[in-house]
Amino acid sequence: MEGCCTVAISLELRCLFPRLLELSPTEVVAIWDAVSAYILGQLQLDKGVLLPGLGTFAMVHEQFHGEDEVYVVRRPVFRLEMDNSLLQELVFPTVVIPGDVQISPLNYKWLSRATSFPPHVLEDCVQETILLYSFQLRNRQRLAFSFKDIGVLSCKDDVLCMRFYYDCVTGLESKASRIALLHTVSRSRFEGCFSGLGSLVKAEQPSRRWPNAFRRARPPT
């Protein structure tokens, strides 16, 4: 599959990833597709989801003043919550999630019903995938981490940020007026990535391979 890669696990690290080595590429992709579906469903309910060791997805509500009225808009955000030792050479946005947003961890019982895998297998897969991604960052491997129908956590020019898909942003704010929707898209573009990086991806979403949603980041242009 073009744009995808398989991440090799060295012999000395195999003991850290027993579940990933046990599952097939197709199974790991299916698990992360279900994870993405769960996150998107929670965002639609204005709830947040915590992925320990990676970050938090949430929806934020904002007001802005138009010419004749005040608009309330909602947009997705992602707050990176990785070990600072992994991010020493990287720049990433500061994202504030209001304290009244309900944030919960993944519901592995829901994921089990969606995938037919036992909850403990799902939890192992998620935790090991995030650990493997953190190892890649530490080793200066700038792979992208994609979430189906949501966006891509990618690193370009040493800026690590979540780039939400255009259809995700507009879909979550589908009831807003055109003016409010344009404001939502603009804010997501500005805050998702900075230093000239756009945060919205309107092109066809990338295909993926094992060990999950890892893709080899495109070289800077």
N, C-alpha and C positions, 0 to 999 in steps of 0.2 A: 504494500500500500504506500503510495507516494506521500512523503512528508512524515512518515511514522518510523519508529525505530524500536528495536528490542534492547532492553537494558540488561547487560550481562552482570551476573552476581559472582564475585570471586569466591574461591574455595574457602577462604578464611571468614567470609561473611555469610556463608550458607546457613549457619546455625541461627542467624537472626531472621531468616525469611522462610521458615519451613512451609507456611501455608501458601505463599506465592509459588514456591517450587512444586507444590503438590497440585495446584489448580492449573487448568489449561488456559491458554490465552483467551479463548472464547469465554470461559467461565469468569475470568477476572474482568473482562470488558462488560459482561452482563451484570456483574455485581456493581460496577461503577456507574453503569447506566441507571440502575435502580437507585443508587445513592443520589444521582443527579435529579431523578424524577421526584424523590422524596424532598430534596432541598427546594426544588421549584414549587412543589405543592405547599410547603410551609411559607415560602415567600408570598404566594398568592393569598395566604391567610394573614399576612402581615406579621408573621412569626420568623424568628431567626433560628439558625442551625449552627451548632458548634462542632467543628472537626478538630479534636485535640491534636496539638502539634502542628497544625496548619493554619487555621483561622476560623472566622465566623462570617456567615452570610446573614444578611438582614435586610429589611425594608425600612426606609426612613421617609417621614412625611415632612414637607417643607411648605412654607407660604411664600408667595412672591406677588408683587403688586403689578397688575397690568394697567392699562390706561383707564379702564372704567371699573375694575373690580379686583378683588383679592382672590388668587387662585391657590388651591392646595394640591400639591403634587406628591407622588410617591415614586421612589426609585430604589433599585437594589444597590447594595454596597457590600464590599468584602473587606474585613479587617484582618490583616496578616498577624498571626500569633505564633510565629516560629521562634526557636531558640536564637537569641541575638548573636551567638557565636557563628551561626550559619549565614548571617546577613551582614557581616562586618564590611564587606566590599560592595554591598548593594545598597541602593536607595529605594525606598518604598513609600507610598502615600500614608499619611496619618489620617485614619478614618475614625470618626466619632459616632458611636451608636448610642442613641438615647437610652437612659436607664430604664425607661418604661417599656422597652421592647422585650417581649417574651422570647428568651433564647433557651433552647434545649439541645441535648446531644442527639445523635442519630437514633431513630427508633428501630432497633434491630429486629424486633418482632414483626414490624410492618415490612421491613426489607426481606425477612424470611418468607413471608406470605407472597411477596412479589417475585422472589427468585427461586423458592423451594430449597434454598440452602439453610442449614441450621444457623441460629443466631451467632454461635461462637465461631463458626467458620467465617461468617460475614465480618465480624468484629476483627478477627485476625487479619483478614485480607485488607481491610481499611487501614488498620494500624501499621501493618507491614509496608503497604504502599506508600503511606505518608513518610515512614522512616526511610524507605528507599529514595524517595524524592529529596528528602533532606540530605542524604548522603551525596546525591548527584550535585546539589547546590554547593555543598562543602568542597567537592572535588572540581568545582568550576565547570560542571557540565550544565549548560543553560538549556535544559529541556523544558518544554511547555507542558502544563498539567491542565487538560481540558475537562470540562463538565458539560455533558450533553444538554443542549437546549438552553444553557446558561451562559457560559463564556470560557475563557482560557486564562489561566494564571501563567504569565510568560515573562521572560526577562530579555530586555533589549537595551543595549548601551548601559548595562549594569543597573537598570531600573526594573524592579520586580513588581508587577501589579496585575490585578484582575481586569481583563478586557471583556466586558459583557457583550453578548451578541445583541445586535440591533433589535432583532425580533423578540428577544427576552425582555429588553427594556420597554419596548412599545407594547408588548403583550401584557405586562404587569400593570401598565398605566393605560389600558385600552379605553377606559371610561372617561378619561380626561378630555377637555377641549383641545383643539389643535394647538392653541397658544401654550397651554399648560404642558402638552406633550413635547413640544419643541424645547421648552425650558427643562423638562426632565432629561431629555436626550443630551442637551448642552451641558447640564451639570454632571451627568454621568461621564461624558467625554472629558470634561475638565478635571474632575477629581479622581477618576479611575486611574489615569496615568498622567504624568505631567512632563515637563521638559520636551514638549512637542509631540508626545505620544498620544494617539487617540485611544479611547477605551472601548470603542464600539466596533464590532466586527459584523459586517453585513454580508460578507461572502459566504459561500457554502461552508458548512461546518466540517472540520477535518475528520477523516476516518481515523481509527485508532487501533493499536495493537498492544500486546502484553508488554509490561506488566500492568498497565491500565490505560490511563489517558495520556501517557507520555508521548510527546512529539518533539522532534529535534527543532529547536528554534531556528528561524531563518536568520541568516547573517544580517547585521545592520546595513541599511542602505545609506 
